[in-house]
Amino acid sequence: MTKTFPKSSGGFGLWALALALACPGLAVAQDAGPAAGAPELPPQQIRIVDPAGDLVAPAPATEVEQYCLNIADKAQDARYSLQESRMKDLEAAISQQIDELEVKRADYETWLAERQRFLDSASQIVVDIYSQMKADAAAPQLANLDRDAAASVLVRLKSRQASDILSEMSPAVAAEIAKRIVDKTSAGTAADAEQVAESRS
């Protein structure tokens, strides 16, 4: 069956409106686009290459994009600068700790050498002599010696014998000798030495 359409523009418009009202699915089908199940093309991108064939990043299309890129670069530079500053501070702190440990190591080696010299200063013969004496007889003799010499003898004696000799001395002399023992054989303080002397008196 052949249909004829009015030639006038007004008549054709009325006919098209009537057809759309009568068949609403027709307009939808026309505007639906590609049929369902048709493959979708991925978003297409424009790639720019230089004469050598190397890929060239396209210039920002707008001033807003350029501004955002500039802000991003500045933020990245700030992060790098902050990380570099923190690394320098950390290196300085580690270097300071190493220097402090080196100083402590040198002090300990000096103290260790002095301690060994102190222990070796008392002759074994002198130590044997005092080890055979009674505490009340050895105490006044050691009290009249140099404090370092008396201390070096006492540290070579047995602990019980040295304690008995110190208990026979006056508290002041015993404290001085005990202080020398602590200073030469341990990392204690003068207060530690006095406490040792008082505990033995």
C-alpha beads as a LAMMPS data file, in Angstrom:
LAMMPS data file: protein, C-alpha beads

201 atoms
200 bonds

1 atom types
1 bond types

-500.0 500.0 xlo xhi
-500.0 500.0 ylo yhi
-500.0 500.0 zlo zhi

Masses

1 110.0

Atoms # bond

1 1 1 0.000 0.000 0.000
2 1 1 1.385 3.353 -1.051
3 1 1 0.895 6.429 1.035
4 1 1 1.114 9.931 -0.294
5 1 1 2.326 12.767 1.886
6 1 1 1.152 16.290 1.636
7 1 1 3.635 18.565 -0.051
8 1 1 2.898 21.535 2.121
9 1 1 5.187 21.923 5.094
10 1 1 2.307 22.566 7.452
11 1 1 0.452 19.417 6.445
12 1 1 3.563 17.279 6.759
13 1 1 4.199 18.590 10.270
14 1 1 0.682 17.703 11.367
15 1 1 1.019 14.256 9.843
16 1 1 4.344 13.629 11.593
17 1 1 2.876 14.730 14.928
18 1 1 -0.064 12.370 14.481
19 1 1 2.277 9.502 13.603
20 1 1 4.420 10.153 16.689
21 1 1 1.383 10.151 18.940
22 1 1 0.082 6.954 17.386
23 1 1 3.442 5.118 17.489
24 1 1 5.487 6.403 20.431
25 1 1 7.942 3.498 20.145
26 1 1 9.002 4.677 16.738
27 1 1 10.701 7.810 17.991
28 1 1 12.392 5.876 20.764
29 1 1 13.740 3.340 18.318
30 1 1 15.113 6.067 16.114
31 1 1 16.930 7.754 19.020
32 1 1 18.144 4.545 20.667
33 1 1 21.426 4.672 18.802
34 1 1 23.428 1.504 18.122
35 1 1 21.727 -1.807 18.681
36 1 1 22.250 -3.607 21.976
37 1 1 25.219 -5.906 21.929
38 1 1 27.186 -3.803 19.474
39 1 1 30.874 -3.474 20.491
40 1 1 31.751 -0.217 22.206
41 1 1 34.834 1.581 21.008
42 1 1 37.286 2.698 23.690
43 1 1 37.799 6.420 24.179
44 1 1 40.003 7.716 21.443
45 1 1 43.064 9.761 22.324
46 1 1 45.133 11.996 20.138
47 1 1 48.799 11.100 20.143
48 1 1 51.388 13.644 19.003
49 1 1 54.822 12.564 17.807
50 1 1 57.815 14.632 16.811
51 1 1 59.717 14.175 13.526
52 1 1 61.901 11.569 15.229
53 1 1 58.865 9.481 16.105
54 1 1 58.986 10.160 19.846
55 1 1 55.770 10.687 21.710
56 1 1 55.164 14.310 22.670
57 1 1 52.820 15.188 25.497
58 1 1 49.994 17.379 24.242
59 1 1 49.877 20.905 25.553
60 1 1 47.136 21.676 28.085
61 1 1 43.983 22.650 26.357
62 1 1 43.084 25.388 28.820
63 1 1 44.733 27.788 31.227
64 1 1 43.033 25.945 34.099
65 1 1 44.845 22.731 33.205
66 1 1 48.137 24.587 32.959
67 1 1 47.535 26.153 36.366
68 1 1 46.775 22.733 37.885
69 1 1 49.961 21.302 36.412
70 1 1 52.002 24.161 37.838
71 1 1 50.468 23.679 41.279
72 1 1 51.165 19.928 41.121
73 1 1 54.817 20.556 40.198
74 1 1 55.251 23.009 43.058
75 1 1 53.643 20.588 45.521
76 1 1 55.940 17.791 44.363
77 1 1 58.983 20.053 44.676
78 1 1 57.886 20.992 48.196
79 1 1 57.555 17.320 49.155
80 1 1 61.007 16.531 47.783
81 1 1 62.471 19.503 49.624
82 1 1 60.835 18.427 52.890
83 1 1 62.073 14.846 52.491
84 1 1 65.588 16.070 51.751
85 1 1 65.535 18.320 54.817
86 1 1 64.373 15.452 57.028
87 1 1 67.079 13.179 55.629
88 1 1 69.746 15.781 56.407
89 1 1 68.433 16.203 59.955
90 1 1 68.434 12.427 60.437
91 1 1 71.987 12.121 59.122
92 1 1 73.124 14.894 61.463
93 1 1 71.485 13.197 64.458
94 1 1 73.063 9.835 63.599
95 1 1 76.460 11.463 63.121
96 1 1 76.168 13.149 66.517
97 1 1 75.269 9.856 68.196
98 1 1 78.248 8.166 66.546
99 1 1 80.557 10.916 67.804
100 1 1 79.178 10.553 71.327
101 1 1 79.687 6.784 71.221
102 1 1 83.253 7.262 70.016
103 1 1 83.950 9.586 72.941
104 1 1 82.481 7.068 75.380
105 1 1 84.496 4.270 73.809
106 1 1 87.712 6.273 74.142
107 1 1 86.890 7.103 77.770
108 1 1 86.205 3.455 78.522
109 1 1 89.464 2.324 76.940
110 1 1 91.360 4.930 78.970
111 1 1 89.629 3.836 82.161
112 1 1 90.293 0.167 81.388
113 1 1 94.006 0.793 80.860
114 1 1 94.215 2.828 84.075
115 1 1 92.396 0.092 85.974
116 1 1 94.835 -2.523 84.755
117 1 1 97.803 -0.367 85.755
118 1 1 96.228 0.095 89.175
119 1 1 95.733 -3.644 89.657
120 1 1 99.283 -4.353 88.567
121 1 1 100.831 -1.656 90.766
122 1 1 100.772 -3.732 93.961
123 1 1 103.641 -6.176 94.199
124 1 1 102.595 -9.759 94.758
125 1 1 105.164 -9.995 97.538
126 1 1 103.578 -7.052 99.391
127 1 1 100.142 -8.565 98.903
128 1 1 101.337 -11.872 100.323
129 1 1 102.771 -10.091 103.354
130 1 1 99.528 -8.284 104.187
131 1 1 97.498 -11.399 103.517
132 1 1 99.331 -13.084 106.410
133 1 1 98.747 -10.197 108.831
134 1 1 95.791 -9.742 111.128
135 1 1 93.329 -7.003 110.276
136 1 1 94.061 -4.870 113.344
137 1 1 97.795 -4.949 112.509
138 1 1 97.493 -4.362 108.774
139 1 1 94.954 -1.532 109.052
140 1 1 97.224 1.174 110.588
141 1 1 100.060 0.357 108.208
142 1 1 97.861 0.594 105.113
143 1 1 96.276 3.765 106.499
144 1 1 99.709 5.413 106.521
145 1 1 100.402 4.467 102.906
146 1 1 99.447 6.449 99.843
147 1 1 95.742 5.994 99.180
148 1 1 96.312 4.481 95.737
149 1 1 98.916 2.058 97.108
150 1 1 96.682 0.980 99.985
151 1 1 93.737 0.524 97.632
152 1 1 95.812 -1.530 95.182
153 1 1 96.822 -3.886 98.010
154 1 1 93.279 -4.283 99.311
155 1 1 91.844 -5.183 95.902
156 1 1 94.376 -7.998 95.628
157 1 1 93.342 -9.473 98.972
158 1 1 90.325 -11.669 99.554
159 1 1 87.106 -9.717 99.967
160 1 1 86.573 -10.848 103.554
161 1 1 90.117 -9.944 104.578
162 1 1 89.968 -6.529 102.892
163 1 1 86.658 -5.830 104.604
164 1 1 88.121 -6.685 108.011
165 1 1 91.080 -4.348 107.421
166 1 1 88.818 -1.462 106.377
167 1 1 86.664 -1.982 109.452
168 1 1 89.761 -1.449 111.617
169 1 1 90.457 1.946 110.024
170 1 1 88.830 5.239 110.877
171 1 1 85.703 5.956 108.788
172 1 1 87.396 8.886 107.025
173 1 1 90.447 6.881 105.943
174 1 1 88.326 3.882 104.985
175 1 1 86.106 6.138 102.876
176 1 1 89.106 7.606 101.039
177 1 1 90.561 4.186 100.268
178 1 1 87.175 2.803 99.247
179 1 1 86.692 5.789 96.943
180 1 1 89.991 5.040 95.239
181 1 1 88.952 1.415 94.787
182 1 1 85.638 2.429 93.255
183 1 1 87.249 5.040 91.003
184 1 1 89.838 2.612 89.693
185 1 1 87.794 -0.558 89.346
186 1 1 84.250 0.525 88.486
187 1 1 82.202 3.324 87.004
188 1 1 80.868 4.314 90.433
189 1 1 80.915 7.736 92.031
190 1 1 82.313 9.132 95.243
191 1 1 78.962 8.526 96.904
192 1 1 79.239 4.847 95.989
193 1 1 82.683 4.673 97.541
194 1 1 81.528 6.281 100.781
195 1 1 78.618 3.856 100.920
196 1 1 81.006 0.922 100.520
197 1 1 83.252 2.271 103.271
198 1 1 80.337 2.798 105.649
199 1 1 79.041 -0.712 105.019
200 1 1 82.443 -2.131 105.927
201 1 1 82.981 0.000 109.056

Bonds

1 1 1 2
2 1 2 3
3 1 3 4
4 1 4 5
5 1 5 6
6 1 6 7
7 1 7 8
8 1 8 9
9 1 9 10
10 1 10 11
11 1 11 12
12 1 12 13
13 1 13 14
14 1 14 15
15 1 15 16
16 1 16 17
17 1 17 18
18 1 18 19
19 1 19 20
20 1 20 21
21 1 21 22
22 1 22 23
23 1 23 24
24 1 24 25
25 1 25 26
26 1 26 27
27 1 27 28
28 1 28 29
29 1 29 30
30 1 30 31
31 1 31 32
32 1 32 33
33 1 33 34
34 1 34 35
35 1 35 36
36 1 36 37
37 1 37 38
38 1 38 39
39 1 39 40
40 1 40 41
41 1 41 42
42 1 42 43
43 1 43 44
44 1 44 45
45 1 45 46
46 1 46 47
47 1 47 48
48 1 48 49
49 1 49 50
50 1 50 51
51 1 51 52
52 1 52 53
53 1 53 54
54 1 54 55
55 1 55 56
56 1 56 57
57 1 57 58
58 1 58 59
59 1 59 60
60 1 60 61
61 1 61 62
62 1 62 63
63 1 63 64
64 1 64 65
65 1 65 66
66 1 66 67
67 1 67 68
68 1 68 69
69 1 69 70
70 1 70 71
71 1 71 72
72 1 72 73
73 1 73 74
74 1 74 75
75 1 75 76
76 1 76 77
77 1 77 78
78 1 78 79
79 1 79 80
80 1 80 81
81 1 81 82
82 1 82 83
83 1 83 84
84 1 84 85
85 1 85 86
86 1 86 87
87 1 87 88
88 1 88 89
89 1 89 90
90 1 90 91
91 1 91 92
92 1 92 93
93 1 93 94
94 1 94 95
95 1 95 96
96 1 96 97
97 1 97 98
98 1 98 99
99 1 99 100
100 1 100 101
101 1 101 102
102 1 102 103
103 1 103 104
104 1 104 105
105 1 105 106
106 1 106 107
107 1 107 108
108 1 108 109
109 1 109 110
110 1 110 111
111 1 111 112
112 1 112 113
113 1 113 114
114 1 114 115
115 1 115 116
116 1 116 117
117 1 117 118
118 1 118 119
119 1 119 120
120 1 120 121
121 1 121 122
122 1 122 123
123 1 123 124
124 1 124 125
125 1 125 126
126 1 126 127
127 1 127 128
128 1 128 129
129 1 129 130
130 1 130 131
131 1 131 132
132 1 132 133
133 1 133 134
134 1 134 135
135 1 135 136
136 1 136 137
137 1 137 138
138 1 138 139
139 1 139 140
140 1 140 141
141 1 141 142
142 1 142 143
143 1 143 144
144 1 144 145
145 1 145 146
146 1 146 147
147 1 147 148
148 1 148 149
149 1 149 150
150 1 150 151
151 1 151 152
152 1 152 153
153 1 153 154
154 1 154 155
155 1 155 156
156 1 156 157
157 1 157 158
158 1 158 159
159 1 159 160
160 1 160 161
161 1 161 162
162 1 162 163
163 1 163 164
164 1 164 165
165 1 165 166
166 1 166 167
167 1 167 168
168 1 168 169
169 1 169 170
170 1 170 171
171 1 171 172
172 1 172 173
173 1 173 174
174 1 174 175
175 1 175 176
176 1 176 177
177 1 177 178
178 1 178 179
179 1 179 180
180 1 180 181
181 1 181 182
182 1 182 183
183 1 183 184
184 1 184 185
185 1 185 186
186 1 186 187
187 1 187 188
188 1 188 189
189 1 189 190
190 1 190 191
191 1 191 192
192 1 192 193
193 1 193 194
194 1 194 195
195 1 195 196
196 1 196 197
197 1 197 198
198 1 198 199
199 1 199 200
200 1 200 201
